[in-house]
Amino acid sequence: MVPVKLIKLVAAIVAIGVIVAVGVVILAPKAKTVATSWDISFDKINVSTLSQPSVVFDRDGQVIAGLRRDENREQIPIERMSAGLIDAIVGSEDAAFFSHGGVSVKGIVRAAGSNAVGNARQGGSTITQQLVKNLVETPDERAKRGLTQKLKEAALAVRIENQMTKNQILELYLNAIYFGNGAYGVQTAAQIYFGKNASDISLGEGALLAALIPGPNDYEPFRHPDRARARRSIVLDRLVSLNKLTREQAFDISIGPLPDKPAKTLPSAQGYYSAEMLKSLESNPVLGATPQERESALSTGGLRIWTTYDQKAQAQAEAARTAELPDSGGKFTAALVAIDPRDGAVRAMLGGRPTEKITDFNVATEGNGRSPGSSFKTFVLIAALESGYSIDDAIDGSSPCNFAKGDGEKDYPVGGHNGSGTLGDQLASSVNCAYVRLGQIVGLDKVADVAKRLGITTKLHPSYLSMPLGGDDVLPFDMAAAYAVIANDGVRNEPYYVDRIEDRFGKVLYQHVPNPQQLLDPQVARQALAALKGVVDHGTGVKAQLEGGRPAAGKTGTNEGGTSSSADAWFVGVTPQLVAAVWIGDPNALTPLDELKGGATVYGGDFPARIWKVFMDRALFDLPFADFLPPEKLGRQAVALCLNSSAKPYQVGNVRVPVNFDLFRRTNSYCSAGATASSSTTLLDPNAPVDPNAPTTVPPTTPATTAPPTAPPTT
């Protein structure tokens, strides 16, 4: 009796013979027409058409994310693929690849015979025909199984063979083929299954990758190890028949272990920094004229993107938050933005919730901002310095000081320290009355101009007398960027995330070009820094002092939010190499922070200053000590700035006009609130020539070091 398998084999061979004969009859009279009817060119299947994720690197060249749609692929040249890998796949899929012209009748007959006798399914297509299916045909065309479709594939395969070298075809194929687990191409497959590059894959490892090609999901080793092992053995037998392996070598490989979990995957973009970095990329015109084109370039274009991101600094920011911010069950959190003032590079970012998903609301960059409290006083000081005053000039800080607020607000009683002191000392002690008066003296319109010029993007209201105390909301990112100008001798470098973009072939598409702008006179910036150093050295920000006496400057800020406790607390601090703004609070509401401190008011000099210190100590650990340039000596006598309290602010339309003020030189004492000109005082132009007979320094200051027990807390 004739075996059933033999009957099936003979039938299959006869059927194949009939198909080939029919094909010859059909094609012979119209060979030229068929060969050219389905147009194909090298450009149409060039490697650039392969979907390839873009790879994002940090400042040190370490991969931090992949940007992709569905295909995870890393394109590599054939020279970076091992001989064992190539032998295994070519031997398994198309042993005659280097000798046929695109179509192999022998391969079709062999596959039909193998399928007929019940062996694992084998395709009759050559590697070139598979390339046609993967890169040229549409999904609908791939689903077709008729004779016409097979003839079309054959014709296109022949045409490709006439236009490309074997190595070009093979390189395209090995970069296009799917291996399961999201791995497209041999490089990504080698990394996911073996944690290696394709150049290091052995013949035995290549046999497993080759085994995956006919059914990446069916033979996937992580979930179906028995199927994967059996399929690998079939490939090994094939390699033995081709003299690529001995029987003994194949046996040793067949009993070897299989990978049981992915060895390496391309991480997805996560975190607040990545979200902002992606926004900057999605608006970069070099990636395309439309948002759709830019998205496609990022997710399928195989770009190489180098960013300003510092993974160590980011980890240090997260560790500082964890170490210094008490656990509140997720109610309160911290935002932090770190910028290198020397070039504007954004190094790290905490945007709020510790989960830091890329879709989370980013307190640092989104929304209308939060009240900065007294950290806004720095802009008042700079406005005064630009008006010709000095940090050695004096102003009265005695309290209470009552001012009428604009836009229908009630009178604004401000508590704080008593006494007079220099602008620098009053900033160090964060004396509210002093800086509310100073804001009126220099004009809040000028204060708003300074803040906007340095980088504040939220809406400001010069009619609010509370502006110096944080009456307008700001973003932590803006505060970091503005203080970076002060730290960099008055020069602004626009904050940025992306340093360089290359296409998949290494061509530079974009290179960040610095555009420094001198926004402040260097002497103004240096005077402001000297005052801000006083905040850290002996003022409200002493908890921000860095290890080893490393120079630091900054300003605390606290917003009471209409309650008896604070709802926002800040510390914005600078060093010559790094600037960071830290905010803590409830991102969703003006929730009192007092539970973090046993019911006591939380100030910017508490948790924010401590978070800043811990972060900076670690972030600057490997950097050399650097100090700020000192300001030049005051070229005139110090003066006292006196606000005439008898003058009331008045309103013209929607514009709040600052109160009138008089500036007096005092030889024996400071002027007090409500002082008027008398025989012992003379009006002074701060830019007038120095009187050689007048004192060259101001009298000793007398601000209290702490607020009186009954006085409202200062910020």
C-alpha positions as CSV (number, residue, x, y, z in Angstrom):
1,M,0.0,0.0,0.0
2,V,1.4,3.4,-1.0
3,P,2.0,5.7,2.1
4,V,-0.4,8.7,2.3
5,K,2.5,11.2,2.8
6,L,4.1,10.0,-0.4
7,I,0.8,10.4,-2.3
8,K,0.5,14.0,-0.9
9,L,4.1,14.8,-1.9
10,V,3.7,13.6,-5.5
11,A,0.4,15.5,-5.7
12,A,2.1,18.7,-4.5
13,I,4.9,18.4,-6.9
14,V,2.5,17.9,-9.8
15,A,0.5,20.9,-8.7
16,I,3.6,23.0,-8.5
17,G,4.6,21.9,-12.0
18,V,1.2,22.8,-13.4
19,I,1.4,26.3,-11.7
20,V,4.9,26.9,-13.1
21,A,3.9,25.7,-16.6
22,V,0.8,27.9,-16.6
23,G,2.9,30.8,-15.4
24,V,5.4,30.3,-18.2
25,V,2.6,30.1,-20.8
26,I,1.0,33.3,-19.5
27,L,4.2,35.2,-19.1
28,A,6.2,34.1,-22.1
29,P,4.2,36.2,-24.7
30,K,4.1,39.3,-22.5
31,A,7.4,39.0,-20.6
32,K,8.4,42.6,-21.1
33,T,5.0,43.9,-20.1
34,V,4.8,41.9,-16.9
35,A,8.4,42.8,-16.0
36,T,7.6,46.5,-16.2
37,S,3.9,46.7,-15.3
38,W,4.5,46.8,-11.5
39,D,6.9,49.7,-11.2
40,I,9.5,49.5,-8.5
41,S,12.6,51.4,-7.9
42,F,15.4,51.5,-5.3
43,D,14.0,54.8,-3.9
44,K,10.7,53.2,-3.3
45,I,12.2,50.6,-0.9
46,N,15.1,52.6,0.3
47,V,16.1,52.1,4.0
48,S,14.7,55.5,4.8
49,T,11.2,54.1,4.2
50,L,11.6,51.8,7.2
51,S,9.8,53.0,10.3
52,Q,12.4,53.4,13.0
53,P,11.9,55.0,16.5
54,S,13.9,58.1,17.4
55,V,16.3,57.7,20.2
56,V,16.8,60.4,22.9
57,F,20.1,60.8,24.7
58,D,21.0,62.7,27.9
59,R,23.8,65.2,28.1
60,D,26.3,62.3,28.6
61,G,25.2,60.3,25.5
62,Q,23.2,57.7,27.5
63,V,19.9,56.6,26.0
64,I,16.9,57.9,28.0
65,A,14.0,57.2,25.8
66,G,12.7,56.0,22.4
67,L,10.0,57.8,20.5
68,R,8.0,55.3,18.4
69,R,4.6,54.3,17.2
70,D,4.3,50.5,16.9
71,E,7.7,49.5,15.4
72,N,10.8,49.3,17.6
73,R,13.7,49.2,15.2
74,E,17.3,50.3,15.1
75,Q,18.6,50.4,11.5
76,I,22.2,49.2,11.1
77,P,24.4,48.4,8.1
78,I,25.1,44.8,7.1
79,E,28.7,45.2,8.2
80,R,27.4,45.4,11.8
81,M,25.7,42.0,11.6
82,S,27.6,38.9,12.6
83,A,28.3,36.2,10.0
84,G,26.6,33.6,12.3
85,L,23.4,35.7,12.4
86,I,23.4,36.1,8.6
87,D,24.2,32.4,8.0
88,A,21.4,31.3,10.3
89,I,18.7,33.5,8.8
90,V,19.7,33.0,5.1
91,G,20.2,29.3,5.6
92,S,16.8,29.0,7.2
93,E,14.8,31.3,4.9
94,D,16.5,31.2,1.5
95,A,19.7,29.1,1.2
96,A,20.0,29.8,-2.5
97,F,19.7,33.6,-1.9
98,F,23.1,34.4,-3.3
99,S,22.6,32.3,-6.5
100,H,19.0,32.9,-7.6
101,G,17.7,35.9,-9.5
102,G,14.9,36.7,-7.1
103,V,12.6,33.7,-7.6
104,S,13.4,30.1,-6.7
105,V,11.3,27.3,-8.2
106,K,13.3,24.8,-6.3
107,G,12.4,26.6,-3.1
108,I,8.8,26.6,-3.9
109,V,8.8,22.8,-4.6
110,R,10.8,22.1,-1.4
111,A,8.3,24.2,0.7
112,A,5.3,22.5,-0.9
113,G,6.8,19.1,-0.3
114,S,7.6,19.8,3.3
115,N,4.2,21.2,4.0
116,A,2.6,18.2,2.2
117,V,4.3,15.6,4.4
118,G,3.3,17.4,7.6
119,N,6.5,19.3,8.6
120,A,6.4,22.8,10.0
121,R,5.1,25.3,7.5
122,Q,7.7,26.6,5.1
123,G,7.2,29.5,2.7
124,G,8.2,29.2,-0.9
125,S,9.2,32.9,-1.2
126,T,12.7,34.0,-1.5
127,I,14.2,36.7,0.7
128,T,13.7,39.1,-2.1
129,Q,10.0,38.2,-2.5
130,Q,9.6,38.6,1.3
131,L,11.1,42.0,0.9
132,V,8.5,42.9,-1.6
133,K,5.8,41.7,0.8
134,N,7.2,43.7,3.7
135,L,8.2,47.0,2.1
136,V,6.3,47.3,-1.2
137,E,2.9,45.7,-0.9
138,T,0.0,47.2,1.0
139,P,-1.7,45.2,3.8
140,D,-4.5,44.3,1.5
141,E,-2.1,43.0,-1.1
142,R,-0.2,41.0,1.5
143,A,-3.4,39.1,2.3
144,K,-3.9,38.0,-1.2
145,R,-2.9,34.4,-2.0
146,G,-3.9,34.0,-5.7
147,L,-1.7,33.2,-8.7
148,T,-1.8,36.8,-10.0
149,Q,-0.5,38.1,-6.7
150,K,2.3,35.5,-6.7
151,L,3.3,36.4,-10.2
152,K,3.3,40.1,-9.3
153,E,5.6,39.4,-6.3
154,A,7.9,37.3,-8.6
155,A,8.1,40.0,-11.2
156,L,8.9,42.7,-8.6
157,A,11.5,40.5,-7.0
158,V,13.2,40.0,-10.4
159,R,13.1,43.8,-10.9
160,I,14.6,44.5,-7.5
161,E,17.4,41.9,-8.1
162,N,18.3,43.8,-11.3
163,Q,18.5,47.2,-9.5
164,M,20.1,46.3,-6.2
165,T,23.1,44.2,-5.0
166,K,22.5,41.1,-2.9
167,N,24.0,42.9,0.1
168,Q,21.6,45.8,-0.3
169,I,18.6,43.5,-0.5
170,L,19.8,41.5,2.5
171,E,20.5,44.5,4.6
172,L,17.0,45.9,3.9
173,Y,15.4,42.5,4.7
174,L,17.3,42.0,8.0
175,N,16.4,45.5,9.1
176,A,12.7,45.1,8.1
177,I,11.8,41.6,9.4
178,Y,9.7,41.3,12.5
179,F,10.9,39.0,15.4
180,G,8.1,39.5,18.0
181,N,7.9,41.5,21.2
182,G,7.9,44.7,19.2
183,A,11.3,44.0,17.7
184,Y,11.8,45.0,14.1
185,G,15.1,44.3,12.5
186,V,18.0,42.1,13.8
187,Q,19.6,44.8,16.0
188,T,16.6,45.3,18.1
189,A,15.9,41.6,18.2
190,A,19.4,40.8,19.3
191,Q,19.0,43.4,22.1
192,I,15.6,42.2,23.3
193,Y,16.3,38.5,23.2
194,F,20.0,38.4,24.1
195,G,21.0,41.8,25.4
196,K,23.6,42.0,22.7
197,N,24.3,43.9,19.5
198,A,23.7,42.1,16.2
199,S,27.5,42.1,15.6
200,D,27.9,39.7,18.6
201,I,25.2,37.1,17.9
202,S,26.5,33.6,17.5
203,L,25.3,31.0,15.0
204,G,23.3,29.3,17.7
205,E,21.6,32.5,18.8
206,G,21.0,33.4,15.2
207,A,19.2,30.0,14.9
208,L,16.6,31.1,17.5
209,L,16.1,34.5,15.8
210,A,15.7,32.7,12.5
211,A,13.2,30.3,14.1
212,L,11.0,33.3,15.0
213,I,10.5,34.7,11.5
214,P,7.8,32.3,10.3
215,G,5.7,32.9,13.4
216,P,7.0,35.5,15.9
217,N,4.1,35.1,18.2
218,D,3.8,31.3,17.8
219,Y,7.5,30.6,18.6
220,E,8.1,33.4,21.1
221,P,10.4,31.9,23.7
222,F,9.1,33.8,26.8
223,R,5.6,32.4,26.6
224,H,6.0,29.3,24.3
225,P,9.5,27.8,25.2
226,D,8.6,24.3,23.9
227,R,7.5,25.6,20.6
228,A,10.5,27.9,20.3
229,R,12.8,25.0,21.1
230,A,11.2,22.7,18.6
231,R,11.3,25.3,15.9
232,R,15.0,26.1,16.7
233,S,15.8,22.4,16.2
234,I,14.3,22.5,12.7
235,V,16.5,25.5,11.9
236,L,19.6,23.7,13.3
237,D,18.9,20.6,11.2
238,R,18.7,22.9,8.2
239,L,22.1,24.4,9.0
240,V,23.6,21.0,9.5
241,S,22.4,20.0,6.0
242,L,24.1,23.2,4.7
243,N,27.3,22.3,6.5
244,K,27.1,25.4,8.7
245,L,27.1,23.2,11.8
246,T,28.1,19.7,12.7
247,R,25.5,17.4,14.2
248,E,27.3,17.5,17.5
249,Q,27.3,21.3,17.5
250,A,23.6,21.4,16.6
251,F,22.8,19.0,19.5
252,D,24.7,21.1,22.0
253,I,22.8,24.2,20.9
254,S,19.4,22.4,20.9
255,I,19.7,21.5,24.6
256,G,20.9,24.9,25.6
257,P,18.7,27.4,27.5
258,L,16.3,29.8,25.9
259,P,15.9,33.5,27.0
260,D,13.1,33.7,29.5
261,K,12.5,37.5,29.6
262,P,13.4,40.6,27.5
263,A,17.0,41.5,28.1
264,K,16.8,45.1,26.9
265,T,14.0,47.3,25.8
266,L,14.0,50.9,24.6
267,P,12.5,53.0,27.4
268,S,9.5,55.1,26.7
269,A,9.6,58.8,27.4
270,Q,8.5,59.5,31.0
271,G,8.5,62.4,33.4
272,Y,8.0,66.2,33.4
273,Y,11.3,66.9,31.6
274,S,10.5,64.6,28.8
275,A,7.1,66.2,28.3
276,E,8.6,69.6,28.0
277,M,11.4,68.3,25.8
278,L,8.8,66.8,23.4
279,K,6.9,70.0,23.3
280,S,10.0,71.8,22.1
281,L,10.6,69.1,19.5
282,E,7.1,69.2,18.2
283,S,7.4,72.9,17.5
284,N,10.8,72.7,15.8
285,P,10.3,73.5,12.1
286,V,13.4,71.5,11.0
287,L,11.3,68.3,11.6
288,G,8.5,69.3,9.3
289,A,6.2,72.0,8.2
290,T,3.1,70.7,10.0
291,P,2.5,69.1,13.4
292,Q,1.7,65.8,11.6
293,E,5.0,65.8,9.8
294,R,6.9,66.6,12.9
295,E,5.2,63.8,14.9
296,S,5.9,61.3,12.1
297,A,9.5,62.3,12.0
298,L,9.8,61.8,15.7
299,S,8.0,58.5,15.9
300,T,9.1,56.8,12.7
301,G,12.1,58.8,11.4
302,G,14.9,57.1,13.3
303,L,16.2,60.5,14.6
304,R,19.0,60.8,17.2
305,I,18.2,63.5,19.7
306,W,20.8,64.8,22.2
307,T,19.2,66.7,25.1
308,T,20.4,68.8,28.0
309,Y,19.0,66.3,30.5
310,D,21.2,65.3,33.4
311,Q,20.1,61.9,34.7
312,K,22.2,62.3,37.9
313,A,20.8,65.7,38.6
314,Q,17.3,64.4,38.1
315,A,17.8,61.6,40.5
316,Q,19.3,64.0,43.0
317,A,16.3,66.2,42.8
318,E,13.9,63.3,43.4
319,A,16.1,62.1,46.3
320,A,16.1,65.6,47.8
321,R,12.4,65.9,47.6
322,T,11.9,62.5,49.2
323,A,14.4,63.2,52.0
324,E,13.3,66.7,53.0
325,L,9.6,66.9,52.2
326,P,7.5,65.1,54.9
327,D,5.0,62.5,53.6
328,S,1.5,64.0,53.4
329,G,-0.2,61.1,51.7
330,G,0.2,62.8,48.3
331,K,-1.5,66.1,49.3
332,F,1.6,68.2,49.1
333,T,4.4,68.0,46.6
334,A,7.4,69.9,45.3
335,A,8.3,71.3,41.9
336,L,11.9,72.0,41.0
337,V,13.5,73.4,37.9
338,A,17.3,73.4,37.5
339,I,19.0,75.5,34.8
340,D,22.6,76.1,33.9
341,P,22.8,79.9,33.8
342,R,25.9,79.8,31.6
343,D,24.1,78.5,28.6
344,G,20.4,78.0,29.5
345,A,20.5,74.2,29.5
346,V,17.6,72.7,31.5
347,R,19.2,70.0,33.6
348,A,16.3,68.6,35.8
349,M,12.7,69.0,36.5
350,L,10.1,68.0,39.1
351,G,6.7,69.1,38.0
352,G,4.6,68.0,41.0
353,R,3.3,64.6,41.8
354,P,6.1,62.0,42.5
355,T,4.6,59.6,39.9
356,E,5.8,62.0,37.2
357,K,3.9,60.5,34.3
358,I,4.3,62.4,31.1
359,T,0.6,63.3,31.1
360,D,0.6,64.7,34.7
361,F,-0.1,68.4,35.2
362,N,3.2,70.2,35.5
363,V,3.2,72.8,38.2
364,A,6.6,74.0,37.1
365,T,5.5,75.0,33.6
366,E,1.7,74.8,33.2
367,G,-1.3,76.8,34.4
368,N,-1.3,80.3,35.8
369,G,1.3,79.8,38.4
370,R,1.4,80.2,42.2
371,S,2.2,83.1,44.5
372,P,6.0,83.5,44.8
373,G,5.7,85.4,48.1
374,S,8.8,87.4,48.9
375,S,10.9,85.8,46.2
376,F,9.4,88.5,44.0
377,K,11.2,91.2,46.1
378,T,14.3,90.5,44.0
379,F,12.7,92.2,41.0
380,V,11.8,95.2,43.2
381,L,15.4,95.5,44.3
382,I,16.6,95.3,40.6
383,A,14.2,98.0,39.6
384,A,15.6,100.2,42.4
385,L,19.2,99.4,41.3
386,E,18.4,100.3,37.7
387,S,16.9,103.6,39.0
388,G,20.3,104.5,40.4
389,Y,20.0,103.3,44.0
390,S,22.3,100.9,45.8
391,I,22.0,98.0,48.1
392,D,23.8,100.2,50.6
393,D,21.1,102.8,50.5
394,A,18.6,102.7,53.3
395,I,14.8,102.4,53.6
396,D,12.5,102.3,56.5
397,G,11.0,98.9,57.4
398,S,9.0,99.8,60.4
399,S,5.6,98.4,60.8
400,P,2.7,98.5,60.5
401,C,2.5,100.1,57.1
402,N,-0.9,100.6,55.7
403,F,-1.4,101.0,51.9
404,A,-4.6,101.2,49.9
405,K,-4.7,98.4,47.4
406,G,-6.0,98.8,43.9
407,D,-8.8,97.3,41.9
408,G,-11.3,97.4,44.8
409,E,-9.1,95.7,47.3
410,K,-9.2,96.6,51.0
411,D,-6.5,98.5,52.8
412,Y,-3.4,96.4,53.1
413,P,-1.9,96.3,56.6
414,V,1.6,94.9,56.3
415,G,3.4,93.5,59.3
416,G,7.1,92.8,59.6
417,H,10.3,93.9,61.1
418,N,10.7,97.3,62.7
419,G,13.5,99.7,62.0
420,S,15.5,101.0,59.1
421,G,18.2,99.2,57.2
422,T,20.0,99.0,53.8
423,L,18.2,97.6,50.9
424,G,20.4,94.5,51.1
425,D,19.8,93.9,54.8
426,Q,16.0,94.4,54.4
427,L,16.1,91.8,51.6
428,A,18.1,89.4,53.8
429,S,15.5,89.7,56.6
430,S,12.7,89.9,54.0
431,V,11.1,93.0,55.6
432,N,7.7,93.4,54.0
433,C,7.1,97.1,54.8
434,A,10.5,98.1,53.5
435,Y,9.9,96.4,50.1
436,V,6.3,97.6,49.8
437,R,7.6,101.1,50.3
438,L,10.5,100.5,47.9
439,G,8.0,99.3,45.3
440,Q,6.1,102.5,45.5
441,I,9.3,104.6,45.4
442,V,10.6,103.0,42.2
443,G,7.2,102.4,40.6
444,L,5.5,99.0,40.3
445,D,5.4,99.5,36.5
446,K,9.2,99.4,36.5
447,V,9.1,96.3,38.8
448,A,6.8,94.5,36.4
449,D,9.0,95.5,33.5
450,V,12.1,94.0,35.2
451,A,10.2,90.7,35.9
452,K,8.9,90.4,32.4
453,R,12.3,91.2,30.9
454,L,14.0,88.5,32.9
455,G,11.5,85.9,32.0
456,I,8.2,86.0,33.9
457,T,5.5,85.1,31.5
458,T,2.4,85.2,33.7
459,K,0.2,88.2,34.0
460,L,1.4,91.0,36.3
461,H,-0.7,93.9,37.8
462,P,1.3,97.0,38.5
463,S,-1.7,98.4,40.3
464,Y,-1.4,95.9,43.1
465,L,0.6,97.4,45.9
466,S,1.1,93.8,47.1
467,M,3.2,92.9,44.0
468,P,6.5,93.0,45.9
469,L,5.1,90.4,48.3
470,G,4.0,88.0,45.6
471,G,0.6,89.5,44.7
472,D,0.8,88.0,41.2
473,D,1.2,84.3,40.5
474,V,4.3,83.0,38.7
475,L,5.6,79.7,37.4
476,P,8.6,77.9,39.0
477,F,10.2,77.5,35.5
478,D,10.0,81.3,35.0
479,M,11.5,82.1,38.3
480,A,14.5,79.8,37.7
481,A,15.0,81.4,34.3
482,A,14.8,84.9,35.7
483,Y,17.2,84.2,38.5
484,A,19.6,82.6,36.0
485,V,20.0,86.0,34.4
486,I,21.1,87.4,37.7
487,A,23.5,84.6,38.3
488,N,25.0,85.0,34.8
489,D,26.1,88.7,35.2
490,G,22.9,90.0,33.7
491,V,23.1,87.8,30.6
492,R,20.0,85.7,29.6
493,N,20.5,82.5,27.7
494,E,17.1,81.2,26.6
495,P,16.3,78.0,28.4
496,Y,16.4,75.0,26.1
497,Y,16.1,71.2,26.1
498,V,17.5,69.9,22.8
499,D,21.1,70.4,21.9
500,R,21.4,68.5,18.6
501,I,19.2,66.4,16.2
502,E,20.7,64.0,13.6
503,D,18.8,61.9,11.1
504,R,19.3,58.1,11.0
505,F,22.3,58.5,8.7
506,G,24.1,61.0,11.0
507,K,23.3,64.2,9.2
508,V,22.9,67.1,11.6
509,L,19.4,68.5,11.2
510,Y,19.5,70.9,14.1
511,Q,22.2,72.3,16.4
512,H,21.3,74.6,19.3
513,V,23.1,78.0,18.8
514,P,23.3,80.2,21.9
515,N,22.0,83.7,21.7
516,P,23.1,85.4,24.9
517,Q,21.4,88.8,25.6
518,Q,22.6,91.3,28.1
519,L,19.4,92.2,30.0
520,L,20.9,93.7,33.1
521,D,23.9,95.9,33.6
522,P,26.6,93.7,35.1
523,Q,26.9,95.9,38.1
524,V,23.2,95.7,38.8
525,A,23.3,91.9,38.6
526,R,26.3,91.8,40.9
527,Q,24.7,94.1,43.5
528,A,21.6,92.0,43.4
529,L,23.7,88.9,43.9
530,A,25.5,90.4,46.9
531,A,22.1,91.1,48.5
532,L,20.9,87.6,47.7
533,K,24.0,86.1,49.2
534,G,23.1,87.9,52.4
535,V,19.8,86.0,52.4
536,V,21.7,82.7,52.6
537,D,24.6,83.9,54.7
538,H,22.6,85.5,57.6
539,G,19.0,86.0,56.5
540,T,15.9,83.9,56.0
541,G,17.6,81.4,53.8
542,V,20.4,80.2,56.1
543,K,19.1,76.6,55.7
544,A,20.2,76.7,52.1
545,Q,23.9,77.2,53.0
546,L,26.0,74.7,50.9
547,E,28.6,72.3,52.2
548,G,32.2,73.4,52.4
549,G,31.3,77.1,52.2
550,R,30.4,76.9,48.5
551,P,29.0,80.3,47.4
552,A,25.3,80.5,47.1
553,A,22.6,83.1,46.9
554,G,18.8,83.1,46.8
555,K,15.5,84.3,48.1
556,T,12.8,82.7,50.2
557,G,9.1,83.2,49.5
558,T,6.0,82.4,51.5
559,N,2.3,83.0,50.6
560,E,-0.2,82.9,53.3
561,G,-3.1,82.4,50.8
562,G,-5.6,84.2,52.9
563,T,-5.2,81.9,55.9
564,S,-3.2,82.0,59.1
565,S,-0.7,79.6,57.6
566,S,1.2,79.4,54.3
567,A,-0.1,77.8,51.2
568,D,2.9,78.2,48.9
569,A,6.6,78.1,50.0
570,W,9.6,78.8,47.8
571,F,13.3,79.0,47.6
572,V,14.9,80.3,44.4
573,G,18.6,79.9,44.7
574,V,21.6,80.4,42.5
575,T,25.2,79.4,42.1
576,P,27.5,80.3,39.2
577,Q,27.0,76.8,37.7
578,L,23.4,76.0,38.5
579,V,20.2,77.7,39.4
580,A,17.1,76.0,40.8
581,A,13.7,77.2,41.9
582,V,11.9,75.0,44.4
583,W,8.2,75.3,45.3
584,I,6.1,73.2,47.7
585,G,2.3,73.2,48.1
586,D,-0.9,71.5,47.0
587,P,-1.1,71.7,43.2
588,N,-4.9,71.6,43.4
589,A,-5.7,74.3,46.0
590,L,-4.4,76.9,48.4
591,T,-4.2,74.3,51.2
592,P,-2.4,75.4,54.4
593,L,1.0,73.7,54.7
594,D,1.0,73.7,58.5
595,E,0.4,70.0,58.9
596,L,3.9,69.5,57.5
597,K,5.3,71.3,60.5
598,G,3.1,70.2,63.4
599,G,0.7,73.0,62.9
600,A,3.3,75.8,62.6
601,T,3.6,78.1,59.6
602,V,5.8,76.7,56.8
603,Y,8.2,79.3,55.3
604,G,10.3,79.3,52.2
605,G,13.3,79.0,54.5
606,D,12.1,75.7,55.7
607,F,11.5,72.7,53.4
608,P,12.1,74.5,50.1
609,A,15.5,75.8,51.3
610,R,16.4,72.4,52.6
611,I,15.4,70.6,49.4
612,W,17.4,73.2,47.4
613,K,20.5,72.6,49.6
614,V,20.4,68.8,49.4
615,F,19.9,68.9,45.7
616,M,22.7,71.5,45.1
617,D,25.2,69.8,47.4
618,R,24.9,66.6,45.3
619,A,24.5,68.2,41.9
620,L,27.6,70.4,42.3
621,F,29.7,67.8,44.1
622,D,32.0,67.1,41.2
623,L,32.3,70.7,40.0
624,P,35.0,73.1,41.1
625,F,34.2,76.0,43.5
626,A,33.1,79.1,41.7
627,D,32.1,82.5,43.1
628,F,30.2,85.4,41.8
629,L,32.0,88.6,40.7
630,P,31.8,91.3,43.4
631,P,30.1,94.6,42.7
632,E,32.1,97.8,42.4
633,K,32.2,100.0,45.4
634,L,29.5,102.6,45.7
635,G,30.7,105.8,44.0
636,R,28.8,108.1,46.2
637,Q,27.4,108.4,49.7
638,A,24.7,106.1,50.7
639,V,21.3,107.7,51.1
640,A,18.0,107.0,52.8
641,L,14.9,106.5,50.6
642,C,11.9,108.2,52.3
643,L,8.3,107.7,51.3
644,N,6.0,110.6,52.1
645,S,3.0,108.8,53.6
646,S,0.8,111.9,53.3
647,A,0.7,111.3,49.6
648,K,-2.0,108.8,48.6
649,P,-1.9,106.5,45.6
650,Y,-4.6,107.5,43.1
651,Q,-6.1,105.9,40.0
652,V,-6.5,107.2,36.5
653,G,-8.7,104.8,34.5
654,N,-7.3,101.3,35.1
655,V,-3.8,102.6,35.8
656,R,-2.6,102.9,39.4
657,V,-0.3,105.8,39.8
658,P,2.5,105.4,42.4
659,V,2.5,107.7,45.4
660,N,4.8,110.6,45.5
661,F,8.0,110.2,47.4
662,D,10.9,112.3,48.6
663,L,14.5,111.2,48.7
664,F,16.6,112.6,51.5
665,R,20.2,112.5,52.6
666,R,20.5,112.1,56.3
667,T,23.8,112.7,58.1
668,N,22.8,111.5,61.5
669,S,19.8,109.1,61.2
670,Y,17.5,107.5,58.7
671,C,14.3,109.1,57.7
672,S,11.2,107.5,59.1
673,A,7.8,106.9,57.5
674,G,6.1,110.2,56.8
675,A,9.3,112.3,57.0
676,T,9.3,115.6,55.2
677,A,12.0,118.0,54.1
678,S,13.4,120.1,56.9
679,S,16.5,122.1,57.7
680,S,18.4,118.9,58.5
681,T,17.7,117.2,55.2
682,T,18.2,118.0,51.6
683,L,16.7,116.5,48.5
684,L,19.3,114.2,46.9
685,D,19.8,113.1,43.3
686,P,21.4,109.6,43.7
687,N,23.4,110.1,40.6
688,A,24.8,113.5,41.7
689,P,28.5,114.0,42.3
690,V,29.8,112.9,45.7
691,D,30.0,115.5,48.4
692,P,33.5,115.0,49.8
693,N,32.3,116.4,53.2
694,A,29.4,114.0,53.6
695,P,29.6,110.6,55.2
696,T,30.6,107.8,52.8
697,T,28.7,105.1,54.5
698,V,25.2,104.9,56.0
699,P,24.7,104.8,59.7
700,P,24.4,101.4,61.4
701,T,21.2,99.6,60.7
702,T,18.7,98.6,63.3
703,P,16.4,96.0,61.8
704,A,15.2,93.4,64.2
705,T,16.6,89.9,63.6
706,T,13.3,88.3,64.3
707,A,9.7,89.5,64.1
708,P,8.0,90.6,67.3
709,P,5.8,87.8,68.8
710,T,2.6,89.8,68.1
711,A,3.6,90.8,64.6
712,P,2.2,88.9,61.5
713,P,4.8,86.6,60.0
714,T,7.0,88.0,57.3
715,T,7.8,86.3,54.1
